[in-house]
């Protein structure tokens, strides 16, 4: 493992080695624990194993978000690198799924010096076409993994779990104001590669509602606190997330009443910050 530490990150190998050293790599049955040194400080990072079917399905669900971007956008680059890592770990770099995805160029011409409206139009068409091809690759990969588990249980060749570090963002509703609660949420996802987006910052800056809509749309999932009925913005943001089909998690303090219509959704009842941390880690899939 020392020879190739960058297998646990999606960034360039060189930058990973410059920033982080690895010590005391420990394996457990369902989690990988690493002690990482960054900026001369040792930190404990945990990477939970993920079902490759769930991971590939998440990449498939994010294609619609990618459609509004371009090949040079950092979010697309992260998605592209994550997808290659997932397909390689689930099938191997020689597999048809990995090779087919690797063959997608997402642009027809890359000579920026000769950029023109016509070339941009051609590249845009190729980008959209390759995103559709990526959808087909994901669907084929999911089908193979599913069949492998149901029809060939005795000779299963694909893994039931893989270790990956994902990138992206999660949305913390503007109704979550308490510092202790925010820190608990941040702690739950420490080391996952995910960064928080704070809805309250948009409110404080006087950003229009569309700004928060874009935040919710770009996030992998959102966390909404319904412990109090005196935060109408939270209800609005939750409705936006549901309308966009985003993954949501509703948290509420033990003893606080919940509206009947949201009880059937993904809810987490917690007693204190430490309880919230543990329940977020167990319940939310990203």
BAFI-3210 file (N, C-alpha, C; in Angstrom, 3 decimals, decimal comma, padded with zeros to 6 digits):
// residues 286
n [1|2|3|4|5|6|7|8|9|10|11|12|13|14|15|16|17|18|19|20|21|22|23|24|25|26|27|28|29|30|31|32|33|34|35|36|37|38|39|40|41|42|43|44|45|46|47|48|49|50|51|52|53|54|55|56|57|58|59|60|61|62|63|64|65|66|67|68|69|70|71|72|73|74|75|76|77|78|79|80|81|82|83|84|85|86|87|88|89|90|91|92|93|94|95|96|97|98|99|100|101|102|103|104|105|106|107|108|109|110|111|112|113|114|115|116|117|118|119|120|121|122|123|124|125|126|127|128|129|130|131|132|133|134|135|136|137|138|139|140|141|142|143|144|145|146|147|148|149|150|151|152|153|154|155|156|157|158|159|160|161|162|163|164|165|166|167|168|169|170|171|172|173|174|175|176|177|178|179|180|181|182|183|184|185|186|187|188|189|190|191|192|193|194|195|196|197|198|199|200|201|202|203|204|205|206|207|208|209|210|211|212|213|214|215|216|217|218|219|220|221|222|223|224|225|226|227|228|229|230|231|232|233|234|235|236|237|238|239|240|241|242|243|244|245|246|247|248|249|250|251|252|253|254|255|256|257|258|259|260|261|262|263|264|265|266|267|268|269|270|271|272|273|274|275|276|277|278|279|280|281|282|283|284|285|286]
n.u [000,819|002,093|003,445|001,618|-000,066|-001,961|-004,199|-006,313|-007,347|-008,808|-007,428|-004,545|-001,725|000,843|000,441|-000,878|001,035|002,841|001,430|000,383|001,209|001,284|000,490|000,414|-001,711|-004,831|-006,986|-010,417|-013,445|-015,484|-014,645|-012,104|-009,310|-007,237|-004,277|-003,439|-001,025|-001,058|000,075|001,915|000,391|-001,072|-003,910|-006,927|-008,524|-011,450|-012,771|-015,627|-016,842|-018,487|-021,370|-020,892|-022,938|-024,659|-022,898|-022,386|-024,952|-025,381|-023,555|-024,758|-027,174|-026,215|-025,675|-027,478|-026,943|-024,355|-024,911|-025,437|-022,994|-019,526|-016,684|-014,382|-015,095|-014,705|-016,338|-017,333|-014,906|-014,191|-016,328|-015,883|-013,350|-013,957|-015,789|-014,195|-012,511|-014,370|-015,461|-013,142|-012,425|-014,657|-014,804|-012,311|-009,516|-009,391|-011,886|-014,929|-016,704|-015,172|-013,283|-014,945|-016,003|-013,681|-013,077|-014,763|-014,787|-015,947|-015,711|-015,241|-013,206|-010,224|-008,682|-008,068|-007,090|-008,215|-010,818|-014,291|-017,677|-018,863|-017,227|-017,580|-020,259|-020,195|-018,587|-020,250|-022,408|-021,127|-020,399|-022,904|-023,798|-021,911|-022,426|-024,908|-024,076|-022,530|-024,525|-025,670|-023,535|-023,336|-025,844|-025,589|-023,475|-024,594|-026,606|-025,071|-023,739|-025,941|-027,094|-024,964|-025,067|-027,538|-028,049|-025,704|-024,652|-022,907|-020,587|-019,666|-018,013|-017,650|-017,130|-018,779|-018,497|-016,656|-013,819|-013,865|-013,062|-015,127|-015,969|-017,416|-020,359|-022,472|-025,635|-026,412|-029,190|-030,589|-031,957|-030,557|-028,811|-027,429|-024,226|-023,068|-024,608|-024,107|-021,362|-021,477|-022,715|-020,773|-018,682|-019,669|-019,247|-016,600|-013,584|-014,707|-014,457|-016,371|-017,748|-019,285|-022,137|-023,393|-026,557|-027,366|-025,435|-025,987|-028,372|-027,541|-025,946|-027,787|-028,550|-030,484|-033,398|-032,996|-030,308|-029,974|-031,471|-029,836|-027,676|-028,783|-029,399|-026,876|-025,698|-024,917|-026,619|-028,982|-029,401|-031,908|-033,404|-036,091|-036,805|-037,998|-040,919|-040,756|-039,221|-039,585|-038,095|-036,677|-038,638|-039,324|-036,881|-036,650|-038,871|-038,041|-035,825|-037,075|-038,701|-036,763|-035,845|-033,735|-031,556|-032,569|-032,328|-034,023|-033,603|-034,392|-034,859|-035,180|-038,443|-039,503|-042,261|-043,212|-044,420|-047,156|-047,057|-044,389|-043,306|-043,006|-040,785|-037,160|-036,031|-034,294|-034,100|-032,676|-030,772|-028,647|-025,688|-023,565|-025,015|-026,375|-024,259|-023,433|-025,783|-026,162|-023,936|-024,560|-027,017|-027,197|-026,607|-024,235]
n.v [-001,204|001,145|001,760|002,801|005,093|006,857|005,573|005,883|008,369|010,903|012,818|014,213|012,050|013,024|015,455|014,454|012,907|014,882|016,320|014,589|012,046|008,540|006,437|003,593|001,899|000,468|-002,330|-003,160|-005,135|-003,677|-001,135|001,209|002,428|005,161|006,759|009,907|012,300|015,682|018,814|018,655|017,667|014,979|013,164|011,319|009,396|007,977|005,604|004,474|001,346|001,010|000,023|-001,009|-000,855|001,101|003,267|003,548|004,054|006,526|008,087|007,938|009,278|011,827|012,723|014,458|016,845|017,269|017,839|020,515|021,684|021,834|020,253|021,320|022,187|022,091|020,496|018,635|017,408|016,197|014,405|012,815|011,669|010,293|008,446|006,848|005,691|004,231|002,383|001,014|-000,198|-001,754|-003,461|-003,731|-002,358|-003,375|-004,031|-003,975|-001,951|-000,004|000,603|001,509|003,816|005,257|005,799|007,825|011,127|013,615|015,996|017,410|018,845|020,215|022,463|025,388|027,738|028,019|028,531|029,037|030,141|028,126|025,871|025,622|024,924|022,439|021,025|021,129|019,566|017,090|016,691|016,410|014,125|012,207|012,162|010,923|008,466|007,713|007,320|004,950|003,206|003,153|002,046|-000,471|-001,484|-001,559|-003,430|-005,723|-006,123|-006,569|-008,904|-010,618|-010,983|-012,136|-014,301|-015,751|-016,540|-018,371|-018,231|-015,666|-012,853|-010,136|-007,372|-006,943|-004,693|-001,625|000,482|003,899|007,354|010,031|013,068|016,348|018,170|018,954|020,148|022,361|023,299|026,614|026,981|025,799|026,936|026,836|026,696|024,431|022,363|022,591|022,006|019,349|018,133|018,630|017,113|014,543|013,997|014,283|013,682|012,364|013,557|015,253|018,542|021,096|023,134|026,134|027,171|029,361|031,294|032,286|033,574|035,535|037,076|038,168|036,934|036,034|033,847|031,998|031,496|029,841|027,714|026,785|025,982|023,824|022,145|021,494|020,093|016,900|015,859|017,015|018,524|019,042|020,798|020,209|020,707|022,901|024,783|027,335|028,216|029,063|029,197|026,837|024,938|025,789|025,383|022,614|021,767|022,592|020,919|018,395|018,723|018,873|016,358|015,655|014,025|013,880|014,593|014,703|016,181|016,100|017,198|014,996|014,498|016,747|017,766|016,442|017,407|015,602|014,934|014,704|012,638|010,195|010,479|010,576|010,621|011,703|011,261|012,757|012,951|014,441|016,329|014,379|012,055|012,759|012,896|010,170|008,981|010,283|009,384|006,691|006,606|008,281|007,982|008,717]
n.w [000,000|000,569|-001,719|-003,479|-002,502|-003,453|-004,265|-002,619|-002,996|-005,101|-006,355|-008,117|-008,194|-007,559|-006,144|-003,952|-002,639|-001,937|-000,046|001,905|004,223|004,924|007,658|009,753|008,574|008,785|008,561|008,701|008,895|007,672|007,217|006,340|007,946|008,233|009,285|008,674|007,641|007,383|006,541|008,663|010,749|012,387|011,468|011,916|009,580|008,221|005,980|004,810|003,552|000,429|-001,375|-004,650|-006,561|-005,535|-005,636|-008,406|-009,292|-008,089|-009,501|-011,975|-011,419|-011,156|-013,655|-014,883|-013,567|-014,483|-017,105|-017,289|-017,186|-018,259|-019,931|-018,703|-016,228|-012,708|-011,094|-012,926|-013,644|-011,213|-010,908|-013,187|-012,623|-010,255|-011,249|-012,937|-011,003|-009,452|-011,359|-012,048|-009,622|-009,140|-011,345|-012,724|-014,574|-017,085|-017,860|-019,848|-019,209|-017,882|-019,892|-021,959|-020,810|-020,458|-023,072|-023,806|-024,861|-024,443|-025,742|-028,988|-030,216|-028,870|-029,084|-027,848|-028,842|-031,283|-030,851|-031,423|-032,105|-033,671|-033,237|-030,487|-030,447|-031,711|-029,889|-027,668|-028,487|-028,728|-026,080|-024,796|-026,113|-025,284|-022,562|-022,558|-023,493|-021,335|-019,440|-020,450|-020,091|-017,293|-016,648|-017,806|-016,301|-013,727|-014,184|-014,739|-012,273|-010,620|-011,734|-011,323|-008,624|-008,152|-009,973|-010,096|-007,565|-006,342|-007,763|-007,706|-009,003|-008,885|-006,611|-003,403|-002,011|-002,115|-001,429|-001,497|-001,937|-001,952|-003,691|-003,443|-002,415|000,415|001,511|004,111|005,728|005,935|008,254|010,259|012,776|015,179|016,544|017,734|016,702|013,975|013,959|014,755|012,554|010,601|011,664|011,343|008,666|008,277|006,634|004,499|002,075|001,284|001,207|003,203|002,309|003,318|003,981|005,459|005,037|002,498|003,050|004,869|003,221|001,593|-000,748|-003,670|-003,849|-005,900|-005,802|-003,560|-004,487|-006,535|-004,971|-003,542|-005,654|-006,684|-004,636|-003,153|-001,234|001,256|004,509|006,835|009,449|011,481|014,072|015,137|014,451|013,700|011,626|008,677|006,301|006,194|005,571|003,009|001,639|001,965|000,488|-002,048|-002,442|-002,469|-004,690|-006,659|-006,607|-004,953|-002,590|000,757|004,286|007,244|010,291|013,789|017,112|019,889|021,069|019,903|017,927|014,738|011,508|010,142|007,431|006,763|008,139|006,911|005,415|005,099|008,195|011,160|014,495|017,280|020,373|021,461|020,404|019,982|019,606|017,303|015,467|015,245|014,250|011,834|010,413|010,145|008,789|006,471|003,042|000,649]
ca.u [000,000|002,951|003,906|000,598|-001,021|-002,988|-005,393|-007,386|-007,797|-009,144|-006,595|-003,321|-000,854|001,964|000,018|-001,260|002,258|003,449|000,653|-000,058|001,963|000,412|001,100|-000,487|-002,910|-005,535|-008,156|-011,462|-014,324|-016,388|-014,148|-010,660|-008,905|-005,904|-003,747|-002,839|-000,317|-001,253|000,598|002,596|-000,572|-001,654|-005,365|-007,527|-009,529|-012,139|-013,449|-016,555|-017,036|-019,737|-021,856|-020,608|-024,192|-025,088|-021,963|-022,612|-026,275|-025,219|-022,912|-025,808|-028,123|-025,567|-025,479|-028,307|-026,212|-023,217|-025,400|-025,414|-021,610|-018,685|-015,570|-013,351|-015,630|-014,103|-017,316|-017,322|-013,631|-014,286|-017,266|-015,214|-012,310|-014,631|-016,380|-013,115|-012,083|-015,428|-015,528|-011,920|-012,459|-015,765|-014,644|-010,904|-009,265|-009,514|-013,298|-015,583|-017,334|-014,120|-012,694|-015,939|-016,085|-012,413|-013,067|-015,589|-013,929|-016,767|-015,496|-014,791|-011,925|-009,758|-007,741|-008,677|-006,614|-009,076|-012,195|-015,253|-019,048|-019,138|-016,531|-018,267|-021,508|-019,821|-018,147|-021,421|-023,169|-020,369|-020,486|-024,220|-023,857|-021,107|-023,137|-025,914|-023,338|-022,146|-025,727|-025,795|-022,465|-023,728|-026,971|-025,053|-022,662|-025,526|-027,265|-024,130|-023,526|-027,176|-027,178|-023,891|-025,450|-028,775|-028,027|-024,457|-024,204|-021,825|-019,348|-019,638|-016,675|-017,584|-017,149|-019,990|-018,180|-015,367|-013,464|-013,593|-013,210|-015,912|-015,877|-018,682|-020,845|-023,785|-026,287|-026,925|-030,295|-030,419|-032,603|-029,618|-028,039|-026,643|-022,844|-022,833|-025,281|-023,357|-020,108|-021,805|-022,939|-019,464|-017,907|-020,207|-018,756|-015,165|-012,796|-015,415|-014,184|-017,507|-017,662|-020,613|-022,630|-024,221|-027,666|-027,467|-024,524|-026,704|-029,354|-026,816|-025,425|-028,906|-028,645|-031,861|-033,793|-032,411|-028,957|-030,118|-031,945|-028,642|-026,895|-029,461|-029,302|-025,505|-025,271|-025,262|-027,773|-029,193|-029,826|-032,918|-033,790|-037,486|-037,043|-038,854|-041,816|-040,620|-038,202|-040,250|-037,132|-036,319|-039,716|-039,191|-035,706|-036,980|-039,762|-037,224|-035,036|-037,973|-039,112|-035,631|-035,492|-032,464|-031,585|-032,734|-032,406|-034,661|-033,206|-035,224|-034,523|-036,123|-039,539|-040,089|-043,261|-042,980|-045,648|-047,525|-046,740|-042,966|-042,873|-042,651|-039,533|-035,944|-035,906|-033,360|-034,375|-031,434|-030,859|-027,597|-024,787|-022,851|-026,011|-026,625|-023,100|-023,482|-026,947|-025,915|-022,965|-025,198|-028,238|-027,086|-025,776|-023,881]
ca.v [000,000|002,328|002,083|003,504|005,663|007,687|004,780|006,288|009,732|011,122|013,885|013,785|011,299|013,818|016,397|013,666|012,524|016,079|016,862|013,627|010,830|007,508|005,664|002,710|001,577|-000,605|-002,827|-003,837|-005,821|-002,796|000,234|001,364|003,508|005,631|007,915|010,726|013,491|016,797|020,041|018,268|017,286|013,652|013,109|009,999|009,408|006,708|005,506|003,353|000,619|001,346|-000,915|-000,425|-000,559|002,413|004,280|003,755|004,686|007,934|008,744|008,023|010,323|013,141|013,086|015,639|018,021|017,444|018,355|021,970|022,121|021,624|019,365|021,990|022,556|021,248|019,494|017,561|016,692|015,337|013,328|011,953|010,912|009,368|007,362|005,940|004,949|003,277|001,323|000,208|-001,021|-002,700|-004,423|-003,743|-001,399|-004,071|-004,336|-003,254|-000,744|000,989|001,001|002,300|005,146|005,931|006,198|009,015|012,325|014,725|017,164|017,021|019,515|020,841|023,541|026,639|028,846|028,118|028,529|029,842|029,697|026,876|024,799|025,474|024,207|021,048|020,429|020,997|018,405|015,889|016,584|015,856|012,762|011,326|012,004|009,888|007,202|007,387|006,741|003,563|002,446|002,972|001,114|-001,793|-001,909|-001,897|-004,674|-006,834|-006,357|-007,133|-010,289|-011,370|-011,296|-012,909|-015,533|-016,495|-016,299|-019,271|-017,926|-014,202|-012,337|-008,696|-007,126|-006,424|-003,375|-001,053|001,659|005,060|008,671|010,822|014,525|017,005|019,056|018,692|021,404|022,519|024,243|027,908|026,916|025,244|028,106|026,583|026,317|023,058|021,459|022,657|021,268|017,928|017,715|018,634|015,986|013,298|013,776|014,572|012,636|011,735|014,283|016,140|019,852|021,653|024,408|026,683|027,973|030,609|032,286|032,923|034,469|036,667|037,904|038,725|036,314|035,693|032,453|031,168|031,130|028,654|026,630|026,259|025,279|022,559|021,331|021,021|019,259|015,478|015,680|018,153|018,239|020,040|020,652|020,560|020,690|024,051|025,167|028,779|028,465|028,810|029,019|025,415|024,251|026,166|024,683|021,191|021,595|022,724|019,696|017,300|018,986|018,594|014,945|015,514|013,231|014,756|013,987|015,624|015,928|016,790|016,855|014,072|015,162|017,816|017,199|016,551|017,410|014,252|014,680|014,459|011,505|009,063|010,778|010,166|011,444|011,281|011,834|012,708|013,465|015,432|016,378|013,124|011,121|013,201|012,497|008,723|008,629|010,778|008,470|005,405|006,671|008,977|007,401|009,804]
ca.w [000,000|000,591|-003,054|-004,260|-001,555|-004,081|-004,597|-001,730|-003,272|-006,497|-006,872|-008,768|-007,304|-007,112|-005,115|-002,781|-001,954|-001,374|001,061|002,903|004,469|005,481|008,718|010,492|007,795|009,478|007,863|009,451|007,953|006,944|007,136|006,235|008,829|007,918|009,995|007,624|008,074|006,473|007,143|009,906|011,777|012,138|011,619|011,702|008,510|008,029|004,690|004,861|002,310|-000,232|-002,375|-005,971|-007,267|-005,042|-006,130|-009,839|-009,433|-007,736|-010,636|-012,995|-011,034|-011,250|-015,064|-015,188|-013,087|-015,393|-018,387|-017,261|-017,028|-019,432|-019,566|-017,913|-014,917|-011,686|-010,655|-013,927|-013,531|-010,029|-011,265|-014,169|-011,925|-009,337|-012,040|-013,341|-009,816|-009,081|-012,353|-011,965|-008,414|-009,215|-012,443|-013,158|-015,652|-018,367|-018,113|-020,942|-018,662|-017,640|-021,169|-022,699|-020,207|-020,736|-024,488|-023,992|-024,886|-023,953|-026,604|-030,322|-030,443|-027,637|-029,386|-027,382|-029,656|-032,461|-030,359|-032,172|-031,805|-034,373|-032,523|-029,196|-030,712|-031,987|-028,626|-026,809|-028,969|-028,363|-024,625|-024,462|-026,649|-024,439|-021,294|-022,790|-023,570|-019,962|-018,825|-020,904|-019,443|-015,898|-016,593|-018,114|-015,164|-012,646|-014,572|-014,573|-010,848|-010,070|-012,199|-010,694|-007,247|-008,080|-010,758|-009,966|-006,204|-005,953|-008,485|-007,830|-009,294|-008,625|-005,165|-002,774|-001,452|-002,499|-000,656|-002,335|-001,317|-002,891|-003,582|-003,687|-001,368|000,996|001,878|005,466|005,625|006,599|009,563|011,240|013,176|016,379|016,241|018,190|015,765|012,719|014,167|014,807|011,168|009,937|012,196|010,798|007,307|008,246|005,996|003,379|000,840|001,028|001,847|003,481|001,793|004,393|003,491|006,218|004,449|001,393|003,665|005,450|002,136|000,852|-002,071|-004,050|-003,633|-006,949|-005,364|-002,706|-005,346|-007,198|-003,955|-003,271|-006,867|-006,893|-003,513|-003,215|-000,354|002,139|005,878|007,181|010,846|011,739|015,517|015,440|013,357|013,532|010,606|007,393|005,222|006,135|004,847|001,599|001,106|001,912|-000,658|-003,264|-002,569|-002,861|-006,064|-007,544|-006,500|-004,254|-001,362|001,920|005,611|008,184|011,673|014,779|018,493|020,512|021,764|019,089|017,022|013,302|010,712|009,710|006,032|006,552|008,958|006,062|004,734|005,799|009,394|012,201|015,811|018,059|021,744|021,677|019,250|019,737|019,072|015,926|014,656|014,996|013,435|010,480|009,794|009,832|007,964|005,194|001,983|-000,258]
c.u [000,861|003,368|002,904|-000,449|-002,153|-004,214|-006,577|-007,825|-008,079|-008,297|-005,355|-002,392|000,254|001,572|-000,346|-000,016|002,919|002,734|000,459|000,900|001,037|001,168|000,036|-001,800|-003,568|-006,767|-009,116|-012,420|-015,172|-015,880|-012,636|-010,272|-007,465|-005,537|-002,961|-002,167|-000,460|-000,818|001,172|001,644|-001,157|-003,149|-005,843|-008,633|-010,154|-012,865|-014,338|-016,632|-018,396|-020,104|-021,615|-021,862|-024,699|-024,209|-022,214|-023,961|-026,198|-024,552|-023,909|-026,774|-027,528|-025,348|-026,275|-027,647|-025,049|-023,660|-025,375|-024,014|-020,846|-017,458|-014,489|-013,822|-015,103|-015,060|-017,380|-016,043|-013,642|-015,182|-016,605|-014,159|-012,907|-015,184|-015,321|-012,650|-013,094|-015,475|-014,300|-011,960|-013,558|-015,531|-013,193|-010,743|-009,380|-010,969|-013,870|-016,203|-016,296|-013,566|-013,659|-016,060|-014,817|-012,367|-013,906|-014,723|-014,628|-016,471|-014,962|-013,414|-011,511|-008,737|-008,368|-008,269|-007,503|-010,554|-013,070|-016,644|-019,382|-018,493|-017,185|-019,556|-021,240|-019,411|-019,310|-022,250|-022,468|-020,448|-021,809|-024,352|-023,096|-021,711|-024,229|-025,253|-022,912|-023,322|-025,867|-024,746|-022,830|-024,849|-026,514|-024,252|-023,550|-026,208|-026,339|-023,908|-024,746|-027,330|-026,145|-024,275|-026,667|-028,705|-026,794|-023,852|-022,979|-020,508|-019,222|-018,207|-016,540|-017,728|-018,494|-019,761|-016,814|-015,101|-013,137|-013,732|-013,930|-015,657|-017,248|-019,076|-022,165|-024,322|-026,780|-027,956|-030,040|-031,071|-031,709|-028,627|-027,089|-025,251|-022,574|-023,434|-024,553|-022,064|-020,356|-022,008|-021,619|-018,631|-018,365|-019,627|-017,283|-014,411|-013,475|-015,063|-015,294|-017,360|-019,059|-020,883|-023,611|-025,310|-027,752|-026,548|-025,192|-027,722|-028,668|-026,281|-026,542|-029,041|-030,104|-032,134|-033,152|-031,009|-029,016|-030,635|-030,757|-027,756|-027,478|-029,310|-027,910|-025,034|-025,691|-026,486|-027,878|-029,689|-030,718|-033,415|-035,224|-037,820|-037,981|-039,693|-041,695|-039,554|-038,781|-039,282|-036,742|-037,359|-039,617|-038,033|-035,957|-037,888|-039,016|-036,443|-035,888|-038,421|-038,025|-035,208|-034,164|-032,629|-031,661|-032,681|-032,935|-034,225|-034,148|-034,872|-035,611|-037,180|-040,189|-041,052|-042,891|-044,312|-045,920|-047,014|-045,247|-042,453|-042,449|-041,356|-038,352|-035,702|-034,927|-033,720|-033,124|-031,633|-029,862|-026,659|-024,053|-023,781|-026,307|-025,496|-023,199|-024,631|-026,809|-024,965|-023,635|-026,289|-028,052|-026,137|-025,497|-023,089]
c.v [001,266|002,745|002,884|004,115|006,392|006,896|005,201|007,727|009,860|012,218|013,350|013,115|012,170|014,752|015,672|013,327|013,734|016,516|015,885|012,452|009,827|006,723|004,806|002,470|000,361|-001,011|-003,471|-004,428|-004,854|-001,377|000,223|002,586|003,886|006,759|008,715|011,955|014,566|018,075|019,771|017,934|015,931|013,685|011,704|010,134|008,025|006,730|004,277|002,661|000,960|000,261|-000,301|-000,113|000,816|003,519|004,591|004,429|006,172|008,707|008,923|009,159|011,723|013,579|014,334|016,924|018,324|018,089|019,880|022,544|021,952|020,822|019,992|022,404|021,579|020,175|018,327|016,743|015,733|014,137|012,318|011,083|009,894|008,171|006,360|005,082|003,873|002,107|000,420|-000,715|-002,079|-003,787|-004,689|-002,825|-002,044|-004,318|-003,471|-001,957|000,360|001,512|001,849|003,712|005,941|006,467|007,450|010,265|013,572|016,049|016,665|017,587|020,260|021,941|024,884|027,839|029,078|028,127|029,472|029,359|028,357|025,693|024,557|024,682|022,725|020,335|020,201|019,779|017,107|015,631|015,929|014,411|011,794|011,158|010,942|008,513|006,748|006,778|005,271|002,673|002,157|001,929|-000,319|-002,345|-002,338|-003,227|-005,865|-007,162|-007,012|-008,599|-011,162|-011,803|-012,225|-014,260|-016,386|-016,319|-017,142|-018,948|-016,415|-013,707|-010,850|-008,434|-006,620|-005,043|-002,931|000,151|002,801|006,328|009,560|012,308|015,117|017,848|018,549|020,004|021,357|023,639|025,518|027,941|026,345|026,346|027,830|026,057|024,860|022,046|021,427|021,861|019,761|017,367|017,631|017,434|014,656|012,964|014,131|013,398|011,960|012,371|015,243|017,434|020,430|022,945|024,929|027,585|029,319|031,684|033,023|033,928|035,732|037,617|038,544|038,166|035,986|034,207|031,523|030,691|029,877|027,463|025,971|025,498|023,882|021,615|020,732|020,077|017,807|015,170|016,913|017,718|019,385|019,772|021,133|020,459|021,817|024,390|026,650|029,142|028,150|028,595|027,547|024,636|024,542|025,400|023,190|020,899|021,686|021,445|018,521|017,472|018,684|017,128|014,705|014,657|014,173|013,931|015,037|015,247|016,684|016,287|015,958|014,845|016,271|017,194|017,425|016,623|016,005|013,941|014,405|013,241|010,310|009,294|010,326|011,076|010,838|012,015|011,685|013,335|014,588|015,409|015,074|012,070|011,462|012,767|011,024|008,348|009,140|009,853|007,171|005,504|007,275|008,238|008,504|009,270]
c.w [000,000|-000,797|-003,851|-003,349|-002,213|-004,498|-003,742|-001,946|-004,758|-007,132|-007,533|-007,772|-006,732|-005,973|-003,837|-001,966|-001,303|-000,101|002,211|003,004|005,130|006,544|009,372|009,760|008,410|008,697|008,858|008,429|007,146|006,798|006,996|007,047|008,504|008,864|008,984|008,211|007,017|007,184|008,535|011,047|011,424|012,408|011,316|010,662|008,401|006,696|004,716|003,506|001,743|-001,223|-003,754|-006,775|-006,847|-005,603|-007,604|-010,075|-009,082|-008,867|-011,782|-012,679|-011,170|-012,698|-015,423|-014,709|-014,024|-016,714|-018,441|-017,130|-018,342|-018,999|-018,699|-016,521|-013,867|-011,188|-011,633|-013,815|-012,342|-010,310|-012,205|-013,488|-010,956|-010,095|-012,480|-012,169|-009,440|-010,054|-012,296|-010,754|-008,464|-010,256|-012,852|-014,366|-017,028|-018,759|-019,230|-020,444|-018,463|-018,963|-021,991|-022,136|-020,508|-022,167|-024,755|-023,875|-024,351|-024,662|-027,936|-030,619|-029,182|-027,870|-029,029|-028,236|-030,869|-032,067|-031,179|-031,809|-032,458|-033,649|-031,161|-029,360|-030,953|-030,698|-027,672|-027,196|-028,577|-026,857|-024,209|-024,932|-025,747|-023,049|-021,422|-022,876|-022,171|-019,210|-019,178|-020,252|-017,988|-015,779|-016,869|-016,942|-013,993|-012,931|-014,360|-013,098|-010,203|-010,464|-011,516|-009,289|-007,163|-008,795|-010,520|-008,575|-005,836|-006,642|-008,699|-008,015|-009,010|-007,127|-004,665|-002,179|-001,943|-001,619|-001,603|-001,500|-002,323|-002,677|-003,855|-002,493|-000,810|001,555|003,318|005,436|006,427|007,973|010,646|011,599|014,339|016,011|016,597|017,224|014,427|012,832|014,196|013,389|010,416|010,379|011,603|009,430|007,144|007,623|004,828|002,041|000,476|001,816|002,060|002,721|002,843|003,824|004,180|005,646|003,294|001,925|004,185|004,387|001,303|-000,552|-002,399|-003,847|-004,672|-006,571|-004,502|-003,495|-006,045|-006,215|-003,704|-004,451|-007,029|-005,796|-003,711|-002,357|000,537|003,496|006,347|008,606|011,049|013,223|015,934|014,216|013,031|012,495|009,225|006,233|005,063|005,342|003,353|000,960|000,979|000,719|-001,979|-003,512|-003,029|-004,309|-007,077|-007,502|-005,797|-003,014|-000,164|003,204|006,570|009,593|012,603|016,169|019,086|021,307|020,974|018,080|015,554|012,574|010,171|008,307|005,788|007,330|008,120|005,286|005,587|006,996|010,393|013,490|016,669|019,430|021,992|020,477|018,951|019,155|017,610|014,999|014,275|014,072|012,008|009,731|009,330|008,782|006,595|004,269|000,967|-001,430]
res [x|x|x|x|x|x|x|x|x|x|x|x|x|x|x|x|x|x|x|x|x|x|x|x|x|x|x|x|x|x|x|x|x|x|x|x|x|x|x|x|x|x|x|x|x|x|x|x|x|x|x|x|x|x|x|x|x|x|x|x|x|x|x|x|x|x|x|x|x|x|x|x|x|x|x|x|x|x|x|x|x|x|x|x|x|x|x|x|x|x|x|x|x|x|x|x|x|x|x|x|x|x|x|x|x|x|x|x|x|x|x|x|x|x|x|x|x|x|x|x|x|x|x|x|x|x|x|x|x|x|x|x|x|x|x|x|x|x|x|x|x|x|x|x|x|x|x|x|x|x|x|x|x|x|x|x|x|x|x|x|x|x|x|x|x|x|x|x|x|x|x|x|x|x|x|x|x|x|x|x|x|x|x|x|x|x|x|x|x|x|x|x|x|x|x|x|x|x|x|x|x|x|x|x|x|x|x|x|x|x|x|x|x|x|x|x|x|x|x|x|x|x|x|x|x|x|x|x|x|x|x|x|x|x|x|x|x|x|x|x|x|x|x|x|x|x|x|x|x|x|x|x|x|x|x|x|x|x|x|x|x|x|x|x|x|x|x|x|x|x|x|x|x|x|x|x|x|x|x|x|x|x|x|x|x|x]
***
